[in-house]
Amino acid sequence: MSAPGPAPDPLHDPSGTCAVNAAWSVSAPSRFWSDWSARDFVHLRAHGGIDEAVAVLPIAAIEQHGPHLPVSVDSTLTEGVIRASLAHLPASACVLFLPTQSVGKSNEHLRFPGTLTLGADTLARVWFDLGACVARAGFRRLLFLNGHGGQVALMETVARDLRVELGLLTLSSSWFTLPMAEEVRALFTAQEHRFGIHAGDIETSMMLALAPHTVRMEYADHFASSSIQRARDYPLLGQGAARLAWQMQDLHPMGAAGNASIATAAKGEAVIEDAGRKLAALLLEVARLPLHTLRDTTGWSEAQGGTAGRVADAHDARGMVAAGGGTSPEARP
């Protein structure tokens, strides 16, 4: 008898089922793209289930998170939310998670050692090419699931390019913008929600729940962001009327923002479970969003009785992607 293999990784547990519609119901290898064979993709496409299937591209970052957290935080939290969503996805929903893209756009953290980053043009091309692979496999729906605030604008630009150039129903979301239940929101102060955007109470609590062996609470502190004082002194700037192009040391010299010293695993577990439920609900909505939400004709072409395809002067925008960054002065880095 062969020796037992290693314990299964819960994020890649090949026990998920995927019954995509009444015409085709089959046990899938798992809910993770990497576990499927070419035959599985052909089978999905041949039996008509692929129109309702949702591909999810998790994008994260490897960047410093203060003196008390590892550089893996954004990847760990994104995958933790994915794990939490699995129990809330019914077998009738075909959802496939692509491999997490762990290295992102993190140049706002370059003054701190350990940060890995790709340039905006490089990263945009990688994400676009992965989206093209999803479309080539026959999928009509793609959701970007982001775990790093410093690349929200770039994600939205690439999503738009995929729609324009490939006609792919593409949506972008970040786990930290999923609506938080009031009872979970109440676990953290209003100041923490607004200014504790990097390695503060929320992220540290989540890491205590997901990977406590990587957290050094003896170095956790109340890292008060410089944004707090700006909000007091500048009524318009403080409300995001203009967006400061900051690097992390501009907010705090230790590379964190928020009160990490009061973090607990219990609070982290509540955030993760709530986010997992919301992600599952979001994926079900994406699955039933009509494909005819996207149109290739305009009012002008219809008035002329034409059936215009894509705009004639549409060009390859992959080399023209905006550099992007956070979505507000207090955007999660």
Secondary structure, 3 states (H helix, E strand, C coil): CCCCCCCCCHHHCCCCCEEEECCEEECCCCCEHHHCCHHHHHHHHHCCCCCCCEEEEEECCECCECCCECCCHHHHHHHHHHHHHHCCCCCCCCEEECCCECCCCCHHHCCCCCCECCCHHHHHHHHHHHHHHHHHCCCCEEEEEECCHHHHHHHHHHHHHHHHHHCCEEEEEEHHHCCCCHHHHCCCCHHHHHHCCECCHHHHHHHHHHCHHHCCHHHCCEECCHHHHHHHHCCCHHHCCCCCCCCHHHHCCCCCEEEHHHCCHHHHHHHHHHHHHHHHHHHHHHHHCCHHHCCCCCHHHHHCCCCCCCCCCCCCCHHHCCCCCCCCCCCCC
